[in-house]
Amino acid sequence: MATKIGMMDSAYFVGRNEILAWINSTLHLNLSKVEEAASGAVGCQLMDSVHPGMVPMHKVNFDAKNEYDMIQNYKVLQDVFNKLKITKHIEVNKLVKGRPLDNLEFMQWMKKYCDSVGGSAMNNYNPVERRDACKGGKEANKRTAPAQASSKTSSAASKAQISNTTKKNDGHSANVSQKSAKPASNAGGPAYDEQITELKLFVDSLEKERDFYFAKLRDIEILCQSPEIEHLAIVGAIQRILYATDDNPSVVAEAQAMIAQQNQQLPLSPIAETSEEIPKQETQKRKNISTLEVDIAANSTLSPRQRLSDISDVHYCGSPLTNC
C-alpha cells in the first residue's frame, strides 16, 4: 500500500513539474508552484476524487490564507484518513509553513496513493462541480477558467493550423516525393525529447535531495545554537565542520583536537578526591583505637601499689598547694 512507502521509494523521485501537471489535470486547476497546495484543500479534493462522497467538501476552504484556516482543512483530511484506516502521518506544522520540499513530498505521496487506489471514479469525477460546494471554491473556479479557455483556444488554433497545412499539402502533392527523403533527419526528435525529460527528472531529484540535506543541516545548526549546549566542546567541533568553507580534510582533525583538548582540561572530580581521603581517615581511626586498647591492657597488668606510685609522681605545676 502507498501508506507504507519509504523515503527511497520511486514515488519520492517524481519531479515538481510532473506533480503540478498531475494536480492541474486531475482537479482542473492552474497551480504554478507546489507551495500553492499548502492550504490542504488540494489534498482534500484529491482524496475526494478517489473516494467520492467520503470527504465533506462543504467543510473544505479553498480560500484559506492563514494557518488557522489551513489547519482546519488538514483536520478534515485527517478525519478522512482515520475513516479509511490510512496510517500516513500528516506533518501539519511543516506543511502550513509553505516549505516547498515538505509540500512536494506530501503531494508525491498523494500521487502514489491515488495511482494505487484510483480507478473509474477518477475518470467520472467532476472537480469543478465538487469545488462549488467548498468555501472559496467558486472563486477558485473563476481563476482557473481563463487558463482553461486559453488552453482550449490554443488547441483550436493548433487544429486550424493543422487543417491549413493539410490543405496546402494536398495542393502541392507534386512535391511530396521530394520531401519524402527528409524525414530521416528528424527521426531523432522523439529520442531527444525523451532524453530532455529524463534530464529534467534527474535535476528535480537532485534538487529534492539537496533541499532534504540542507534542511537537516539547518536543524543541526539551530540545535547547536541552543544556550544549554552551545558552550560544549562537541558543539564547537560540529560548528567548525559546518562552517568550513573548503573541503580540507584537516577540518575533521581540528574538530577532534578541540574535543581532546577540552577533555584534558576537565578538573578532577571532588567525589574522587573525597573517596581517596576516606581510607586514610579510617586507617587513622583504627590506629587510635589499637593504641587505646594497648594502654588499657598495660594498666590492667599493674598492681594497685604501682598505680599509687605512678599517681604520686604527678606534680600539679602552677597549683597554689604545690611548688614545682
MARMI-423950 format. One record per residue (C-alpha): x, y negated, z negated; chain; residue in three letters; residue number from 1. Coordinates in nm, 4 decimals, padded with zeros to 6 digits. Each point is the difference from the previous one (the first is absolute). Layout:
BEGIN
{site {X,Y,Z},A,ALA,NUM}
...
***
This chain:
BEGIN
{site {00.0000,00.0000,00.0000},A,MET,1}
{site {00.1033,-00.3604,00.0559},A,ALA,2}
{site {-00.0381,-00.0692,-00.3697},A,THR,3}
{site {00.3175,00.1987,-00.0747},A,LYS,4}
{site {00.2401,-00.1301,00.2634},A,ILE,5}
{site {00.3484,-00.1016,-00.1146},A,GLY,6}
{site {00.2032,-00.3114,00.0715},A,MET,7}
{site {00.2031,00.1791,00.2688},A,MET,8}
{site {-00.3092,00.1168,00.1880},A,ASP,9}
{site {-00.0271,-00.1049,00.3633},A,SER,10}
{site {-00.3077,-00.2063,-00.0900},A,ALA,11}
{site {00.2222,-00.2563,-00.1722},A,TYR,12}
{site {00.2100,-00.0500,00.3128},A,PHE,13}
{site {-00.2838,-00.1388,00.2111},A,VAL,14}
{site {00.0857,-00.3566,00.1016},A,GLY,15}
{site {-00.1870,-00.3215,-00.0773},A,ARG,16}
{site {-00.1149,-00.0526,00.3566},A,ASN,17}
{site {-00.1521,00.3446,00.0221},A,GLU,18}
{site {-00.1764,-00.0454,-00.3352},A,ILE,19}
{site {-00.1409,-00.3379,00.1046},A,LEU,20}
{site {-00.1161,00.1367,00.3339},A,ALA,21}
{site {-00.1740,00.2895,-00.1772},A,TRP,22}
{site {-00.1770,-00.2291,-00.2506},A,ILE,23}
{site {-00.1116,-00.2475,00.2663},A,ASN,24}
{site {-00.1313,00.2696,00.2330},A,SER,25}
{site {-00.1768,00.1937,-00.2765},A,THR,26}
{site {-00.1657,-00.2968,-00.1726},A,LEU,27}
{site {-00.0138,-00.2455,00.2946},A,HIS,28}
{site {00.2131,-00.2522,-00.1853},A,LEU,29}
{site {00.2769,-00.2329,00.1120},A,ASN,30}
{site {00.2683,00.0383,-00.2680},A,LEU,31}
{site {00.3461,-00.1258,00.0870},A,SER,32}
{site {00.1726,00.0959,-00.3269},A,LYS,33}
{site {-00.0308,00.2979,-00.2314},A,VAL,34}
{site {-00.0203,-00.2394,-00.2961},A,GLU,35}
{site {-00.3419,-00.1136,00.1253},A,GLU,36}
{site {-00.1339,00.3350,-00.1227},A,ALA,37}
{site {00.1101,-00.0761,-00.3568},A,ALA,38}
{site {-00.3516,-00.0983,-00.1122},A,SER,39}
{site {-00.1105,00.3639,-00.0111},A,GLY,40}
{site {-00.2986,-00.0573,00.2285},A,ALA,41}
{site {00.1741,00.1673,00.2945},A,VAL,42}
{site {00.0731,00.3082,-00.2092},A,GLY,43}
{site {-00.3631,00.0197,-00.1092},A,CYS,44}
{site {-00.1275,-00.0146,00.3575},A,GLN,45}
{site {00.2531,00.2561,00.1191},A,LEU,46}
{site {-00.1364,00.2404,-00.2603},A,MET,47}
{site {-00.3517,-00.0898,00.1126},A,ASP,48}
{site {00.0931,00.0917,00.3568},A,SER,49}
{site {00.0961,00.3583,-00.0943},A,VAL,50}
{site {-00.2565,00.0424,-00.2807},A,HIS,51}
{site {-00.3131,-00.1868,00.1197},A,PRO,52}
{site {-00.2248,-00.1141,-00.2820},A,GLY,53}
{site {00.2519,00.0821,-00.2712},A,MET,54}
{site {00.1236,-00.3592,-00.0373},A,VAL,55}
{site {-00.2452,-00.2630,-00.1345},A,PRO,56}
{site {00.0855,-00.2576,00.2647},A,MET,57}
{site {-00.2199,-00.2656,-00.1636},A,HIS,58}
{site {00.2573,-00.0129,-00.2824},A,LYS,59}
{site {00.2955,-00.0525,00.2355},A,VAL,60}
{site {00.1232,-00.3566,00.0398},A,ASN,61}
{site {00.1709,-00.0782,00.3325},A,PHE,62}
{site {00.0442,-00.3597,-00.1124},A,ASP,63}
{site {00.2124,00.0883,-00.3057},A,ALA,64}
{site {00.2709,-00.2620,-00.0437},A,LYS,65}
{site {00.1042,00.0262,-00.3671},A,ASN,66}
{site {00.1256,00.2991,-00.1955},A,GLU,67}
{site {-00.3224,00.0371,-00.1984},A,TYR,68}
{site {-00.2129,00.0530,00.3124},A,ASP,69}
{site {00.2635,00.2319,00.1469},A,MET,70}
{site {00.0047,00.2123,-00.3151},A,ILE,71}
{site {-00.3780,00.0392,00.0261},A,GLN,72}
{site {00.0435,00.1445,00.3488},A,ASN,73}
{site {00.2609,00.2444,-00.1257},A,TYR,74}
{site {-00.2338,00.1048,-00.2811},A,LYS,75}
{site {-00.2567,00.0943,00.2642},A,VAL,76}
{site {00.2682,00.1917,00.1903},A,LEU,77}
{site {00.1166,00.1778,-00.3154},A,GLN,78}
{site {-00.3568,00.1060,-00.0789},A,ASP,79}
{site {-00.0239,00.1518,00.3480},A,VAL,80}
{site {00.3284,00.1853,-00.0575},A,PHE,81}
{site {-00.1345,00.1367,-00.3284},A,ASN,82}
{site {-00.3234,00.1195,00.1634},A,LYS,83}
{site {00.1961,00.1758,00.2740},A,LEU,84}
{site {00.2520,00.1362,-00.2564},A,LYS,85}
{site {00.2899,-00.1718,00.1745},A,ILE,86}
{site {00.3013,-00.0156,-00.2340},A,THR,87}
{site {00.1731,-00.2856,00.1804},A,LYS,88}
{site {00.1084,-00.2719,-00.2450},A,HIS,89}
{site {-00.0744,-00.3526,00.1233},A,ILE,90}
{site {00.2680,-00.2457,-00.1157},A,GLU,91}
{site {-00.2368,-00.2952,-00.0164},A,VAL,92}
{site {00.2460,-00.2372,-00.1708},A,ASN,93}
{site {00.2438,00.0329,00.2903},A,LYS,94}
{site {-00.2545,-00.0029,00.2808},A,LEU,95}
{site {-00.1760,-00.3201,-00.1080},A,VAL,96}
{site {00.3362,-00.1815,00.0043},A,LYS,97}
{site {-00.0006,00.0366,00.3773},A,GLY,98}
{site {00.3427,00.1628,00.0225},A,ARG,99}
{site {00.0442,00.1361,00.3551},A,PRO,100}
{site {00.1705,00.3252,-00.0958},A,LEU,101}
{site {-00.2565,00.1029,-00.2621},A,ASP,102}
{site {-00.2954,-00.0732,00.2273},A,ASN,103}
{site {00.1686,00.1726,00.2930},A,LEU,104}
{site {00.0534,00.3175,-00.2036},A,GLU,105}
{site {-00.3615,-00.0013,-00.1182},A,PHE,106}
{site {-00.1322,-00.0452,00.3546},A,MET,107}
{site {00.2327,00.2780,00.1175},A,GLN,108}
{site {-00.1558,00.2267,-00.2604},A,TRP,109}
{site {-00.3493,-00.1101,00.1080},A,MET,110}
{site {00.0783,00.0858,00.3631},A,LYS,111}
{site {00.1311,00.3415,-00.0988},A,LYS,112}
{site {-00.3127,00.0690,-00.2047},A,TYR,113}
{site {-00.2432,-00.1250,00.2659},A,CYS,114}
{site {00.1756,00.2023,00.2690},A,ASP,115}
{site {-00.0179,00.3142,-00.2136},A,SER,116}
{site {-00.3705,-00.0229,-00.0931},A,VAL,117}
{site {-00.1439,-00.2197,00.2756},A,GLY,118}
{site {-00.2179,00.1544,00.2654},A,GLY,119}
{site {-00.3057,-00.0931,00.2013},A,SER,120}
{site {-00.1002,-00.2432,-00.2755},A,ALA,121}
{site {00.2706,-00.2462,00.1088},A,MET,122}
{site {-00.1102,00.0193,00.3649},A,ASN,123}
{site {-00.3586,-00.0938,-00.0895},A,ASN,124}
{site {00.1015,-00.2630,-00.2560},A,TYR,125}
{site {-00.1099,-00.3606,00.0548},A,ASN,126}
{site {00.2401,-00.2133,-00.2070},A,PRO,127}
{site {-00.1564,-00.3354,00.0902},A,VAL,128}
{site {-00.3460,00.1078,-00.1102},A,GLU,129}
{site {00.1306,00.1479,-00.3251},A,ARG,130}
{site {00.2021,-00.3131,-00.0690},A,ARG,131}
{site {-00.3123,-00.2173,00.0205},A,ASP,132}
{site {-00.1093,00.1445,-00.3348},A,ALA,133}
{site {00.3182,-00.1197,-00.1713},A,CYS,134}
{site {00.0652,-00.3333,-00.1607},A,LYS,135}
{site {00.1868,-00.2051,00.2573},A,GLY,136}
{site {-00.0520,00.2747,00.2579},A,GLY,137}
{site {-00.1893,-00.2171,00.2476},A,LYS,138}
{site {00.2735,-00.2630,-00.0106},A,GLU,139}
{site {00.2579,00.2711,00.0643},A,ALA,140}
{site {-00.2015,00.1190,00.2992},A,ASN,141}
{site {-00.0147,-00.3548,00.1353},A,LYS,142}
{site {00.3772,-00.0323,-00.0276},A,ARG,143}
{site {00.0545,00.3222,00.1902},A,THR,144}
{site {-00.2628,-00.0710,00.2669},A,ALA,145}
{site {00.2172,-00.2452,00.2037},A,PRO,146}
{site {00.2860,00.2477,00.0024},A,ALA,147}
{site {-00.2281,00.2771,00.1221},A,GLN,148}
{site {-00.1476,-00.2324,00.2639},A,ALA,149}
{site {00.3460,-00.0933,00.1238},A,SER,150}
{site {00.0980,00.3660,00.0182},A,SER,151}
{site {-00.3157,00.0732,00.2024},A,LYS,152}
{site {00.0752,-00.2949,00.2276},A,THR,153}
{site {00.3555,00.1160,00.0553},A,SER,154}
{site {-00.1174,00.3526,00.0743},A,SER,155}
{site {-00.2578,-00.1346,00.2481},A,ALA,156}
{site {00.2644,-00.2164,00.1642},A,ALA,157}
{site {00.2317,00.2960,00.0293},A,SER,158}
{site {-00.2793,00.2037,00.1609},A,LYS,159}
{site {-00.0684,-00.2802,00.2485},A,ALA,160}
{site {00.3676,-00.0224,00.0805},A,GLN,161}
{site {00.0136,00.3723,00.0579},A,ILE,162}
{site {-00.3000,-00.0161,00.2356},A,SER,163}
{site {00.1577,-00.2859,00.1964},A,ASN,164}
{site {00.3214,00.1928,00.0266},A,THR,165}
{site {-00.1927,00.3015,00.1255},A,THR,166}
{site {-00.1650,-00.2101,00.2703},A,LYS,167}
{site {00.3330,-00.1403,00.1108},A,LYS,168}
{site {00.1456,00.3471,00.0172},A,ASN,169}
{site {-00.2912,00.1123,00.2145},A,ASP,170}
{site {00.0583,-00.2931,00.2353},A,GLY,171}
{site {00.3695,00.0781,00.0295},A,HIS,172}
{site {-00.0141,00.3760,00.0326},A,SER,173}
{site {00.2594,-00.0185,00.2719},A,ALA,174}
{site {00.2684,-00.0901,-00.2541},A,ASN,175}
{site {-00.0714,00.2960,-00.2284},A,VAL,176}
{site {00.2507,00.2226,00.1729},A,SER,177}
{site {00.2740,-00.2583,-00.0498},A,GLN,178}
{site {-00.0778,-00.0532,-00.3693},A,LYS,179}
{site {-00.0318,00.3700,-00.0782},A,SER,180}
{site {00.3769,00.0316,-00.0241},A,ALA,181}
{site {00.0285,-00.2556,-00.2843},A,LYS,182}
{site {-00.1839,00.1695,-00.2921},A,PRO,183}
{site {00.3132,00.2002,-00.0772},A,ALA,184}
{site {00.1667,-00.3184,-00.1253},A,SER,185}
{site {-00.2829,-00.0560,-00.2507},A,ASN,186}
{site {-00.0051,00.3571,-00.1253},A,ALA,187}
{site {00.1998,-00.0969,-00.3100},A,GLY,188}
{site {-00.2653,-00.2428,-00.1266},A,GLY,189}
{site {-00.1937,00.2393,-00.2289},A,PRO,190}
{site {00.3239,00.1463,-00.1342},A,ALA,191}
{site {00.1270,-00.3468,-00.0898},A,TYR,192}
{site {-00.3285,-00.0854,-00.1681},A,ASP,193}
{site {00.0248,00.3153,-00.2087},A,GLU,194}
{site {00.3556,-00.0848,-00.1023},A,GLN,195}
{site {-00.1040,-00.3530,-00.0947},A,ILE,196}
{site {-00.2833,00.1377,-00.2129},A,THR,197}
{site {00.2368,00.2401,-00.1766},A,GLU,198}
{site {00.2475,-00.2801,-00.0673},A,LEU,199}
{site {-00.2742,-00.2190,-00.1434},A,LYS,200}
{site {-00.1112,00.2780,-00.2318},A,LEU,201}
{site {00.3602,00.0584,-00.1037},A,PHE,202}
{site {00.0482,-00.3683,-00.0778},A,VAL,203}
{site {-00.3226,-00.0044,-00.2027},A,ASP,204}
{site {00.1159,00.2997,-00.2038},A,SER,205}
{site {00.3364,-00.1678,-00.0640},A,LEU,206}
{site {-00.1735,-00.3166,-00.1146},A,GLU,207}
{site {-00.2221,00.2044,-00.2301},A,LYS,208}
{site {00.2991,00.1787,-00.1511},A,GLU,209}
{site {00.1872,-00.3304,-00.0399},A,ARG,210}
{site {-00.2950,-00.1630,-00.1775},A,ASP,211}
{site {-00.0408,00.3049,-00.2232},A,PHE,212}
{site {00.3598,-00.0024,-00.1264},A,TYR,213}
{site {00.0068,-00.3774,-00.0276},A,PHE,214}
{site {-00.3048,00.0151,-00.2273},A,ALA,215}
{site {00.1753,00.2601,-00.2163},A,LYS,216}
{site {00.3134,-00.2144,-00.0307},A,LEU,217}
{site {-00.2130,-00.3016,-00.0866},A,ARG,218}
{site {-00.1678,00.1955,-00.2799},A,ASP,219}
{site {00.3417,00.0989,-00.1368},A,ILE,220}
{site {00.1153,-00.3632,00.0131},A,GLU,221}
{site {-00.3066,-00.1175,-00.1935},A,ILE,222}
{site {00.0566,00.2728,-00.2602},A,LEU,223}
{site {00.3653,-00.1031,-00.0438},A,CYS,224}
{site {-00.1099,-00.3580,-00.0685},A,GLN,225}
{site {-00.2037,00.1037,-00.3045},A,SER,226}
{site {00.1243,-00.1806,-00.3148},A,PRO,227}
{site {-00.0005,00.3256,-00.1960},A,GLU,228}
{site {00.2651,00.1715,00.2133},A,ILE,229}
{site {00.1749,-00.2691,00.2060},A,GLU,230}
{site {00.2933,-00.0118,-00.2461},A,HIS,231}
{site {00.0827,00.3705,00.0379},A,LEU,232}
{site {00.3120,00.1061,00.1875},A,ALA,233}
{site {-00.1890,00.2460,00.2174},A,ILE,234}
{site {-00.2285,-00.2822,00.1172},A,VAL,235}
{site {00.3001,-00.2150,00.0912},A,GLY,236}
{site {00.1469,00.2882,00.1968},A,ALA,237}
{site {-00.3265,00.0505,00.1907},A,ILE,238}
{site {-00.0172,-00.3714,00.0831},A,GLN,239}
{site {00.3625,00.0108,00.1159},A,ARG,240}
{site {-00.0973,00.2644,00.2551},A,ILE,241}
{site {-00.3274,-00.1711,00.0979},A,LEU,242}
{site {00.1586,-00.3388,00.0676},A,TYR,243}
{site {00.3068,00.1279,00.1849},A,ALA,244}
{site {00.0297,-00.1803,00.3342},A,THR,245}
{site {00.2095,00.2654,00.1763},A,ASP,246}
{site {00.0359,00.3770,00.0239},A,ASP,247}
{site {00.3199,00.0101,-00.2029},A,ASN,248}
{site {00.0229,00.3390,-00.1782},A,PRO,249}
{site {00.1827,-00.1661,-00.2889},A,SER,250}
{site {-00.3299,-00.1537,-00.1154},A,VAL,251}
{site {-00.1082,00.3314,-00.1521},A,VAL,252}
{site {00.3397,00.0387,-00.1699},A,ALA,253}
{site {-00.0304,-00.3504,-00.1462},A,GLU,254}
{site {-00.3480,00.0804,-00.1322},A,ALA,255}
{site {00.1313,00.3165,-00.1650},A,GLN,256}
{site {00.2873,-00.1987,-00.1533},A,ALA,257}
{site {-00.2486,-00.2466,-00.1499},A,MET,258}
{site {-00.1839,00.2841,-00.1717},A,ILE,259}
{site {00.3238,00.1606,-00.1255},A,ALA,260}
{site {00.1271,-00.3315,-00.1362},A,GLN,261}
{site {-00.3240,-00.0589,-00.1867},A,GLN,262}
{site {00.0209,00.3460,-00.1565},A,ASN,263}
{site {00.3559,-00.0688,-00.1238},A,GLN,264}
{site {-00.1047,-00.3248,-00.1670},A,GLN,265}
{site {-00.2814,00.1551,-00.1991},A,LEU,266}
{site {00.0647,-00.0354,-00.3844},A,PRO,267}
{site {00.0187,00.3026,-00.2253},A,LEU,268}
{site {-00.3251,00.1052,-00.1451},A,SER,269}
{site {-00.0509,-00.0985,-00.3692},A,PRO,270}
{site {-00.1645,00.3366,-00.0508},A,ILE,271}
{site {00.3214,00.1754,00.0996},A,ALA,272}
{site {00.2076,-00.2137,-00.2422},A,GLU,273}
{site {-00.2356,00.0704,-00.2857},A,THR,274}
{site {00.0082,00.3708,00.0741},A,SER,275}
{site {00.3821,-00.0059,-00.0294},A,GLU,276}
{site {-00.0102,-00.1798,-00.3368},A,GLU,277}
{site {-00.2501,00.2392,-00.1589},A,ILE,278}
{site {00.2412,00.3015,-00.0216},A,PRO,279}
{site {00.2676,-00.2198,-00.1674},A,LYS,280}
{site {-00.2453,-00.1149,-00.2663},A,GLN,281}
{site {-00.1134,00.3555,-00.0633},A,GLU,282}
{site {00.3642,00.1154,-00.0405},A,THR,283}
{site {00.0715,-00.2790,-00.2517},A,GLN,284}
{site {-00.3076,00.0915,-00.2036},A,LYS,285}
{site {00.1090,00.3617,-00.0132},A,ARG,286}
{site {00.3495,-00.1023,-00.1230},A,LYS,287}
{site {-00.1488,-00.2144,-00.2776},A,ASN,288}
{site {-00.2287,00.2805,-00.1102},A,ILE,289}
{site {00.2841,00.2542,-00.0077},A,SER,290}
{site {00.2223,-00.2401,-00.2055},A,THR,291}
{site {-00.2797,-00.0520,-00.2513},A,LEU,292}
{site {-00.0488,00.3738,-00.0321},A,GLU,293}
{site {00.3752,00.0500,-00.0690},A,VAL,294}
{site {-00.0052,-00.2673,-00.2721},A,ASP,295}
{site {-00.2992,00.1558,-00.1686},A,ILE,296}
{site {00.1630,00.3424,00.0077},A,ALA,297}
{site {00.3224,-00.1393,-00.1490},A,ALA,298}
{site {-00.1809,-00.1728,-00.2855},A,ASN,299}
{site {-00.1928,00.3136,-00.0806},A,SER,300}
{site {00.3280,00.1912,-00.0617},A,THR,301}
{site {00.1300,-00.2487,-00.2627},A,LEU,302}
{site {-00.0469,00.0699,-00.3671},A,SER,303}
{site {-00.1922,-00.2466,-00.2217},A,PRO,304}
{site {00.3258,-00.1093,-00.1696},A,ARG,305}
{site {00.1611,-00.0809,00.3367},A,GLN,306}
{site {-00.3027,-00.2016,00.1035},A,ARG,307}
{site {00.0208,-00.2073,-00.3249},A,LEU,308}
{site {00.3689,-00.0614,00.0590},A,SER,309}
{site {-00.0697,-00.1212,00.3469},A,ASP,310}
{site {-00.2643,-00.2350,-00.1323},A,ILE,311}
{site {00.2370,-00.1349,-00.2651},A,SER,312}
{site {00.2492,-00.0920,00.2702},A,ASP,313}
{site {-00.2432,-00.2432,00.1567},A,VAL,314}
{site {00.0776,-00.3635,-00.0910},A,HIS,315}
{site {-00.2620,-00.2671,00.0481},A,TYR,316}
{site {00.2156,-00.2842,00.1150},A,CYS,317}
{site {-00.1591,-00.3377,-00.0365},A,GLY,318}
{site {-00.2264,00.1096,-00.2897},A,SER,319}
{site {00.0014,-00.2211,-00.3171},A,PRO,320}
{site {00.0263,00.3186,-00.2109},A,LEU,321}
{site {00.3268,00.1320,00.1513},A,THR,322}
{site {00.3409,-00.1343,00.0993},A,ASN,323}
{site {00.1475,00.1244,00.3291},A,CYS,324}
***
